Amino acid sequence: MLGVTDYGAFVIAFLILLAIPGPGNFALITATGKGGIKGGLAATFGVILGDQVLMWLAVAGVATLLATYPTAFHVVQWAGAAYLAWLGLRMVLSKPGGAPRESRMASGRYLRQTMMITLLNPKAIMFYMAFFPLFIDPVRHQGVVTFAFMALTVAGLTLLYGLIAVFLTHRLAERMRASPRIANLLERLAGACLVGFGIKLAAMR
């Protein structure tokens, strides 16, 4: 199909990758908990936009550039780690009772946060360069058309996953609001996870 060898396997493999816990997942869940469905959907579109930029940067050869110049790779990597740690620390150190103010935060801010989390991960560019060729037919591929088809598929699957995650998280958050102490504890836990992902990203070679 448009140069993709096994489209079904490609879809299944990417859905499995989406379900693996990561900073994007935690940011999406946190955005839904604080900003409701609108915040969660904004965060989902932030992930989609970030992924699309990374995929097309990979096509443009940025992955090769980063591999050739390790310093540039590490600068982006450390910037991403610092951003994750900063977001996480804000959540960990947030004062009890601060949630209502945060819940009114503009949806655009959730979009920007998840997009930045996605963009500031240089290993994602390398991932797409390694992952996509596994499903491209070297004989029947149609160049940019094949890649665009795969990029649109990734966007559609991410949107589907995001919708499910947002609505499930929203239902859980509605119940959690009855217990502010538990909600506060979960926010701090999510923040600690983001700090942990930041440390992990900074330490990766």
Sequence and secondary structure as in RCSB ss.txt:
>XXXX:A:sequence
MLGVTDYGAFVIAFLILLAIPGPGNFALITATGKGGIKGGLAATFGVILGDQVLMWLAVAGVATLLATYPTAFHV
VQWAGAAYLAWLGLRMVLSKPGGAPRESRMASGRYLRQTMMITLLNPKAIMFYMAFFPLFIDPVRHQGVVTFAFM
ALTVAGLTLLYGLIAVFLTHRLAERMRASPRIANLLERLAGACLVGFGIKLAAMR
>XXXX:A:secstr
 TTBS HHHHHHHHHHHHHS  HHHHHHHHHHHHHHHHHHHHHHHHHHHHHHHHHHHHHTTHHHHHHH HHHHHH
HHHHHHHHHHHHHHHHHT  TT HHHHHTS HHHHHHHHHHHHHT HHHHHHHHHHGGGGB TTT  THHHHHHH
HHHHHHHHHHHHHHHHHHHHHHHHHHTT HHHHHHHHHHHHHHHHHHHHHHHH  
